[in-house]
Amino acid sequence: MTQNSPVGIDVSKGWLDLAIASKVVRIDNTAPAILAQIKRLLQAGFTTVGMEPTGGYERLAVSLFREAGFTVLMVDSWRCRQFAKARGNRAKTDPLDARLIADFLVAHEARPFPKPSLSQQELTLWSREIARAQACLLRLQNRLDHIEVEALRRVIETEMDAIRSTVKQAQAAIEVLIAADEEFSAKAELLDSMTGIGPNTIRVLLAEMPELGHIDARKAAALAGVAPYPHDSGKSRGISHIEAGRDALRRSLYLAAFAAKLHNPWAKAIYDGLRKAGKAAKVALIALARRILVVLNAMARNQKPWQFNNKAS
């Protein structure tokens, strides 16, 4: 690798491993350590770094490298792992992952980390807090179903009440954020015009897919994890599968499709047609979720509310 080559960074909670040319160095995931490393990289002539999103542990590094003038590329974890498998790499350690990321960036294109507004960052954090709280509620409810000791049941129920309060506070905060932001409120009003798209789906779309309305249909489906990928070889025609994408988006769109097929005549016609064609229920729902997303993306792009004869489908 040369100084023009990207630096691969594997991110952990406590440290960063950086693949720099022929060596890998480890530094603390703290501002002083990162700034010192940035200075050394700039002196050596490096200008590009890449890392995988890790649920928040990467935010400090992304911010500091970006402020220092680096191009900070976002590496798709799934694509990078497939790249490793294609090369026959089975071992997995932090230093090896850093080197893998650097090699991946040499062989493949990657887009820069998005630079969301403060409102977008806050909305995403509140939305993910709701998802985290709801997952906790589900786990606690599963425990509660198997506990017969009344005193312990009361303890768990008290904990669940506290979590429900957190959800309500987060929902209220999100309502305020959307109402205060002109772009959020306009997009939310557009999305709400489609029958079957409720507040939860709108929240997830606004929080997890800021690209909505700014990308084409294929990219939107891929980002949401509802794009079908064929498995064909020669005369053999395999079953297409969905994979990768943003989990929160896929779950939300799947639930929206379930509601839409019951209450939206357009969606019901699509779902019923797929079922009559022999598609399994889940396959038909995913296909419907993709069609819904394509239409929502077109609505956001064209700034037009839902119409039953919408041609974007």
N, C-alpha and C positions, 0 to 999 in steps of 0.2 A: 504493500500500500504506500501511497505518496501522501504528501501534505494535503493534496486536493481530495483525498479519499475521505468518506464520512467516518466519523467516530461512532462506534456502536456502544450503546450504554444499556446495561442490564440494571434495572431498578429494584431495589429492595427497601424495606421500611427503614433500615438503619444505615445502609450504605449503597454506593453505586460502583459497579464494575465498568471500566471504560476500556474498550479495545482500541488502542492507539497504535497505528502502524503494526509493528510486529510484537507488541507487548500489551499486556492487560494490567491496568492499575486499579486499585480499590481505594475509594475515598469515602468519608462519612457523608451521609445524606443531610448535610447541614449547609447553611448559607456560607459561612467562612470557608469551609473545605471546597465547596463548588466554585466559589469566586476565585480561590487560589488556583484551582485546576483550569478554570477558564483563562486566566492570565497566561498560564503555561502553554495552553493550546493556541492562543492567539499569537504568542511569540514564536511558536513552531509553524504557524501558517495554516492551521486548520480553521475551517469556516462552517462545516456542516456536522451535525450530530443527529443521531436517530435513536429512538427508544420506543418501547411498547407502552401503551396506556395500562396502568396498574391500579386503577381504582382510586387514585389520588396521591399515591406516593411519588409520582413523577412531577407533580405540579410545581414544586419549588425549583427543580432542575430546569423544567421547560421555561419557566418565567425568567430565571437568571440567565440562561443561555440566550434566550430571545432578546433580553435587554442588552446583552453584550454584542448583539449584531449577528449571532449565528443563525443559520437556517436550521430549524428544529423539525425533523421529520417524524411522523407518526407511523410506526411499523405495526402492521396487522399481525396479531399474535398467531392466528390460525395459518395465515399464508407463510409466516416465518417457520412455523413448525413443519408444514408440508415441504418447505424448502430444505429443511434439515433432513427429513425422511428421504427426499429425492437424492440427497447426497450420501445417504447411508449412515448419517449421524444418529446414533441412538443414545449416547451419553448426554446427560443434562446437568450442568453445574452453572453457577453464575458467571464465571469467567468464560466458559464455553459459549454461553448464551450471548454474552457481549460480543464475542468474535463472530458468532453466527449472525447477529444483527448487522454488524459492519459488512459482512460478506453479502448478506441479503440486499443491502442498500446499493452495493456495487452492481448486483445482477438485476435488480428490479426497481421500478419507480415507486416512490412513496410520496404522499402529500403532506404538507406541513401540518403541525398541530393547529387546530382552529384557535382563533383568538376571540373568544366570546366576550360579549359585553358583561359588565358587572351584574346587570339584571338577568342575563342568561345564566351566568354562573350561579346566582342565588336561586333561580327557579329550578335549575338542575339539582342543586343540593337539597332543596326542600322536597322535590319529587322523589329523589332517591331515599330520603328519610322516610317518606310514606311507604315506599316499597320495603325498606328494611323493617319498619314497624309492623307492617302487615305479615311479613314472613315470621316475625317473632310471635305475633298473635296466633298464627296457624300452629306453630310448634307448641306453644303453651296450651292451646285448645286440645291438641292431640294428647298431651300429657294429662290434661284434666279429665279426659274421657276414661282414663285408666286408674284414676286415684279415688279411693273410697274414704280416706281419712278426712273428715270434715274440716279440721283445723288447717290441714295442708291445702285443701281445696280453696279455703278462704284466702290463704296467702297468694296462691296463683291467680285467683280472681282479682285480687287487689292489684297485682302486677299487671294484669291484662287491662284493668281500668285505666291505669297510668299510661299504658301504651296507646289506648284508644284516645286519651286526652292529647297525646303527642300528635296523633294523626289529625285530630280536629284542628289543633294549632297550626300544623303544617298546611292543611287545606285552606285555612283562613289566610295564612301568609301568602299562599299562591294566588288566591283571589285578589288580594291587594296588589301583588306584583303585576298580574295580568291587566288589571284595571288601570294601573298607573303607567303602563307602557303602551304606546300607541300601536306599535307593530304587533305586540302580543295580542292586544284586544281585538285588532282588526282580523288577525289570522284566526283567533279563537271563534269570532263571530262567523267567519266563513266555514270553518270546520263544523260548527254546531248546526249549520243549515242542512247537513246530511242526516236523514233519519237513521238512527242506530249508532250514531257517534255521540257519546255522552261526555260528561266532564272528566272522567278518569282517562279516557282515550285522548281527549284534547290536551290534558295536562302532560301525559307521557309524550305525545307528539311534539308539543312545544319545548319540553325539557330535553328530550333525547334526540330530536331530529331537527335542529335549527336549519338544516339544509333544505327542508321541505319547501317546494316551490322554486328552488334554485338549481335543481338537478333534473336529469331526465328520468323516465320511468324505470329503466333498467337499473340505474344506480340506486334509485330509491328502494326498489325491491331488494337489491343486494344488501344495502345498509340495514334494512329491517329484517333480513334473514328469511325472506319469503320468496326468494327467487329460485326457480327449479333448475337444477343442474343435471343434464342427461348423463346416462351411463350406457353408452352404445359402443359396440365394437363389431366391425364387419357387418354381417347381416343380422347380428343379434341386437335387439332393442331392449335395453334394461329399463328399470323403473327410475324415473327422475327423482332426485332428493333435494331437499333444502339443507343448507348448512351455513355455519358462520353467521355473521350479522349481529345486530344488537338485541340481546335477549329481551330486554324490557319492551322494546318496540314489537317484537314478534308476539310476545304474550298478550300485549294490549290489543294488537290488531286481530289476533285470534278470537279474543273475547268479543271484540267489536263485530267481527263477522258473525259470530253466534247470535248476537242480538239483532244484527241487521237482517239476517235471513228470516227472522220472526216478524219484524216490523217494517221492513223496507221492501216494497214489491219488486223493485229492480234487483236487489240482492237476492231475494227469494227465488226469482226467476233464474238467476245465474246458478244458485246452489242446486235447485231442483233439476236443472238441465244437466249439471255435472253428475248428480246422483243417477239420473236416468241413463246417462252414458256409461254407467258402471263404476264410477269413481267411489272410493271408500269415503265415509263421512268426514274423516279428518283431512283427507286429501282435498275434498271439495271445500272444506272450511279454509284451508290454507290458500287454495286458489282464489277463493272469494276475498280473503284478507288482502291478497296481492292486488286484485282488481279494485278494491276499496282504496288502497293506498295510492294506486295509479291515478284514480279520480281525484282524491284529496290533493295530491301533488299538483295536478293540473288546475284545480280550483285555486290553490294558493299562488300558482304561477300567473294565472290569468286574472286573478282578483275577481272571480265570479262565484256566486253561491251555487249550491247544489240545485240541479234541475233533473227531473226524472229522465228526460231524454238526453242526458249529458253524453256527448260524443267522445269524451276523454277515456271512456271505458273501452 
